[in-house]
Structure formats: C-alpha cells, structure tokens
C-alpha cells in the first residue's frame, strides 16, 4: 500500500492542523474550567446563569437578564 504525501504525519499541513486543533481544544478546556470555577466558587452561581451573564455582557440584549446584580458582580467583577 502506498501512502499519499498528505498521509504522513510529518507533512506541514497535518502538523499545522494538529497544532491548531490542540490549541483550540486547550482554549476550550480553559474556558470550561474558568466557567466551572466561577460556578462552584464561594457563592454558587448556576452554570447557565454564568453563560447568560457573559453573553449579555459581550452582546447586550442577547438574553433577558433574570439574575440579580449581585450574581452579575460575582461573575463579571472577579478582579475585586
């Protein structure tokens, strides 16, 4: 059986796509870890609420706020 040039692991396109996949996967895992950490912190905030608050802050009007200002402060003002 003969291998095509793209079938070898040393081909630059495959190395680049593998690296890109690892970086994207790592970023996804990091985001998930941050969201879970905020959700199960000292004051628990449901994960769906964390996503809603972030979505509302990044794209205002995307979701209807149904959380308290205190919960929004817990999620958004994490550096204080």
N, C-alpha and C positions, 0 to 999 in steps of 0.2 A: 504494500500500500504506500503510495507516495503522498507526501504532505504538501499542501499549498503553502506559499510564503506566509499567509496570514495565520496559519495553524500553529506556527511555532511561537513559543512563549517569549522569545527574545525579539519579536517584531516590535518596532517602536509604537505602532498604533495600538497593539494589545497592551503594552506596558503603560501607555498613557491612559487608556480606558480603564485599566485595572486600578491605576493610581487615582483617577478621578472617582471611581466607584468607592474606593476606600476612604477618600476624603469626604465625599458626600455621606457615606454611611457613618463615618465618625462624627460629622457635624449633626446628623440626625440623632445619633445616640446622645450626644452632648445636650442638644435641645431637650430631648426627652428627660434626661437626668435633671436638668435645671427645673423643668416643669414639675416633675415629681417631688423634687426637693422643696419647692415653694408650696406645693400642695400639702405635704405632710410635715410642714415646719412646726414651730411652737404653737401657732394658731392654725389649725387645719382649714384649708380652703379647697373645695372640690375641684378636681382637675378640669372639669367642664367650665367652671367659673373662671379659672386661670386662663384658659384658652379664650373665653369670651372677653375678658378684660384686655388681654393682649391684642385681640382682634379689633376691639373698639378703639384702643389707643393708636394702633397702626393704621387703621382705616375707619375714622369716625363715621358713625351712622351705619356701620356694617351690622351691628347687633343692637338690640334694645337693652339698655342697662337694667338689670334686675338684681343688682348686688348693692351692698352698702358702700358708702365712701370709705369706710374703714377697711373693707376687704380689698378695694381698689388700691388703697395706700399700702397694704401688706404686699400686694403683688408688684405694684409699679414702683413704689418708693423704697426699694430694698437696700439702698445705699445709706440710709439714715439710721 
